[in-house]
Each structure stands twice: as structure tokens, then as C-alpha cells.
Amino acid sequence: MYKKMDDASLEALLEVGIDEFSKSGLDRANINKIAKKANFSVGVIYKYYENKDKFFIACVEHSLKLLEDTMTEILSKEDDVISCISLLVDIVIAESDNHANYYVMYNEITSQSCNKYAVELADKIENSTAHIYKGMFERAQKKGQMTTESDPFMCAFYFDSLLMMLQFSYSCNYYRERMKIFCGEDVFDNPRRTKESFLQFVTGALGLK
């Protein structure tokens, strides 16, 4: 008889899955290893998820919910665009300690190893973010917080690309080394400097005030 999982158990299973997928990628990740670490049988996992790929998609969706909830909360509380961006950078840096595996899995998703799900995952991951950031820049333009009349979707794209690179730089080994080459060996010792530089660059490029 299968052990039924409650919401907390399902969440714990997904967290173990995220950790495994972030380390091994979709193709090399092992369901048996995930089941053992989560203290569930493989049969129970396959009762809830049809196969490893479906479980992987569920892990992606679970990690996205945290990001979406965080962004929605920030944008609902902060009316000033620079304050919103400042809080988003704070979250990126903080979550590199709390949920680095989320960012590592995101980096894995963008690689060719997940090419068969490129369209599906891009839609799941980027669609809501694109509209959230577009709305942020549209409001900024209407309130006179932006001196540029650039297309809000394009602004959202460039801004998200910068934020994504910051995520990878704080969580993925290659990009950590890359950031140290560009910004100095001690760059991770001073997150405040990183945040201030990011804000200076973005506000200047987008004409924010």
C-alpha cells in the first residue's frame, strides 16, 4: 500500500528533486536517489508523477512559485521603481544562500540538455516575469519615474537578462569565477557594493529617477 503524501511531504520531495536536478541535470538525475533522500519509495513518486520528466517539470513549477510570490509581493508594496529594483537585487543575493540550487537548476534549464522542453519551459518561466516587469516599467513611465520612452517589453527583457546574470553569478561556479575576473576577487565580500553598482547601471541605462 502506498504512503499518501500530504502537502508538506510533497514540498519536501520537490525540494530534494530540485537539489538533484541542479547537481546532475535532467538526463543524469536519478529517481532512485531522489526517493532515498526524500524517504519515499520510487513507486510513490510515480504514483504522483508519470515519469522523471513530469517530476522535473513539477520541480521547476515549485521553484517558480517562490520567485513569482516574491516579485508580486514586492511590486504590490513598492510604488517606486528604483525601490522595487533594489528589493529584487536584495532577494537575488539573499536567495543565493537560501536557494542556490533553484538558480543552478535554472541555469541547467537554459542549456541544451533541456532542449526538448525549451518552448514549454520558456513559457512557464519567462512569461509571467515578462509581464510583471513590463507592468513595472509602464507604471514608472506613467508616473514620470523614467525619462526614456523605450518599449516597456524591451526594458523588461534587458533588465531581466541583467538580473538573471546576477543570479547565476551568485550561485553557479563558472559565473562566480567570471564575476571575480571582472569585478575583483573580493566581490562577494561586499554585496552592498554589487547592489549599488547594479542600481547605478540600471538607473542610468533606463533613465530611472
C-alpha positions in Angstrom: 0.0 0.0 0.0 1.4 3.4 -1.0 2.1 6.0 1.6 0.0 9.1 0.8 1.9 12.3 0.8 0.5 15.5 2.4 1.4 18.9 1.1 4.4 19.2 3.4 5.7 15.8 2.2 5.2 16.7 -1.5 7.0 20.0 -0.9 9.9 18.2 0.7 10.1 15.8 -2.2 10.2 18.6 -4.7 13.0 20.3 -2.8 15.0 17.1 -2.9 14.3 16.8 -6.6 15.4 20.4 -7.2 18.6 19.6 -5.4 19.3 16.5 -7.5 18.4 18.2 -10.8 20.5 21.2 -10.0 23.5 18.9 -9.4 23.0 16.3 -12.2 20.7 17.8 -14.8 17.6 16.2 -16.2 19.3 13.4 -18.1 21.6 12.3 -15.3 19.3 12.8 -12.3 18.4 9.6 -10.6 14.8 9.0 -9.3 16.1 6.2 -7.0 18.5 8.6 -5.4 15.8 11.2 -5.0 13.4 8.7 -3.4 16.0 7.5 -1.0 16.9 11.0 0.1 13.3 12.0 0.5 12.5 8.8 2.3 9.8 7.7 -0.1 9.6 4.7 -2.5 10.0 5.2 -6.2 6.5 3.7 -6.6 5.1 6.6 -4.5 6.8 9.2 -6.7 5.5 7.6 -9.9 2.0 7.5 -8.4 2.1 11.3 -8.3 4.2 11.9 -11.3 4.0 9.9 -14.5 7.8 9.8 -15.1 11.0 11.6 -14.3 10.4 14.3 -16.9 7.0 15.1 -15.4 8.6 15.2 -11.9 11.2 17.6 -13.3 8.6 19.9 -14.7 6.8 19.9 -11.2 10.1 20.8 -9.6 10.5 23.7 -12.0 7.0 24.9 -11.2 7.6 24.7 -7.5 10.7 26.8 -7.7 9.0 29.4 -9.9 6.2 29.9 -7.4 8.6 31.2 -4.8 10.0 33.7 -7.3 6.6 34.8 -8.5 5.2 35.2 -5.0 8.3 37.3 -4.0 8.0 39.5 -7.1 4.3 40.0 -6.7 4.7 41.0 -3.0 7.5 43.5 -3.8 5.6 45.1 -6.6 2.4 45.3 -4.6 4.1 47.1 -1.7 6.6 49.3 -3.5 5.3 52.1 -5.8 8.7 53.5 -6.7 10.5 51.6 -9.5 14.0 52.1 -8.0 12.9 50.7 -4.7 11.4 47.7 -6.4 14.6 47.0 -8.3 16.6 47.5 -5.1 14.5 44.9 -3.2 14.7 42.5 -6.2 18.5 42.7 -6.1 18.4 42.1 -2.3 16.3 39.0 -2.9 18.6 37.6 -5.6 21.7 38.0 -3.3 19.9 36.6 -0.2 18.4 33.6 -2.1 21.8 32.7 -3.4 22.4 31.4 0.1 18.9 30.1 0.8 18.0 28.6 -2.5 21.2 28.5 -4.7 20.0 25.2 -6.1 17.0 27.0 -7.7 19.3 29.2 -9.6 21.6 26.3 -10.6 18.6 24.4 -11.9 17.5 27.5 -13.8 21.0 27.6 -15.4 20.7 24.0 -16.3 17.3 24.6 -17.9 18.8 27.2 -20.2 21.4 24.7 -21.5 21.0 22.4 -24.5 20.4 19.4 -22.1 16.8 20.6 -21.7 16.3 21.5 -25.3 13.3 19.2 -25.8 11.4 21.3 -23.3 12.7 24.7 -24.4 9.4 26.1 -25.6 7.4 24.7 -22.7 9.9 25.8 -20.0 10.5 29.3 -21.6 6.7 29.9 -21.5 6.4 28.7 -17.8 9.5 30.5 -16.6 9.6 33.7 -18.5 6.0 34.6 -19.5 4.8 35.8 -16.2 8.1 37.5 -15.3 8.0 39.4 -18.7 4.5 40.8 -17.9 5.4 41.7 -14.3 8.5 43.7 -15.3 6.6 45.2 -18.3 4.0 46.4 -15.9 6.6 47.8 -13.5 8.2 49.9 -16.3 4.8 51.0 -17.7 3.9 52.4 -14.3 7.2 54.1 -14.0 6.7 55.8 -17.3 3.2 56.9 -16.4 4.4 58.3 -13.1 7.3 60.1 -14.7 9.9 57.9 -13.0 11.5 57.1 -16.3 13.0 59.7 -18.7 13.1 57.2 -21.6 10.1 56.2 -23.7 11.6 52.9 -24.6 9.3 49.9 -25.2 8.4 48.5 -21.7 8.8 44.9 -23.0 12.3 45.6 -24.3 13.2 47.3 -21.0 11.8 44.2 -19.2 13.9 41.9 -21.4 17.2 43.8 -20.8 16.5 44.2 -17.1 15.6 40.5 -16.6 18.8 39.5 -18.5 20.9 41.5 -16.1 19.1 40.1 -13.1 19.5 36.6 -14.4 23.2 37.0 -14.9 23.4 38.3 -11.3 21.5 35.1 -10.1 24.0 32.9 -11.9 27.0 34.9 -10.7 26.0 34.2 -7.1 25.2 30.5 -7.5 27.0 28.8 -10.4 30.7 28.2 -10.2 31.6 29.3 -13.7 29.8 32.6 -13.4 31.2 33.2 -9.9 34.7 32.9 -11.3 33.7 35.1 -14.2 32.4 37.8 -11.8 35.6 37.7 -9.8 37.6 38.2 -13.0 35.6 41.2 -14.0 34.9 42.7 -10.5 37.8 41.5 -8.3 38.5 38.5 -6.0 36.7 40.2 -3.1 33.5 41.0 -5.0 31.4 38.5 -2.9 32.6 40.0 0.3 30.8 43.2 -0.4 27.2 42.6 -1.7 26.3 46.2 -0.9 28.8 47.4 -3.5 27.4 45.0 -6.0 23.9 46.2 -5.4 24.8 49.9 -5.6 26.7 49.3 -8.9 23.8 47.4 -10.3 21.4 50.2 -9.4 23.6 52.9 -10.8 24.0 51.0 -14.1 20.3 50.2 -14.5 19.0 53.6 -13.5 21.4 55.3 -15.9 20.6 52.9 -18.8 16.8 53.1 -18.4 16.6 56.7 -17.3 15.1 55.9 -13.9 14.6 58.6 -11.3 
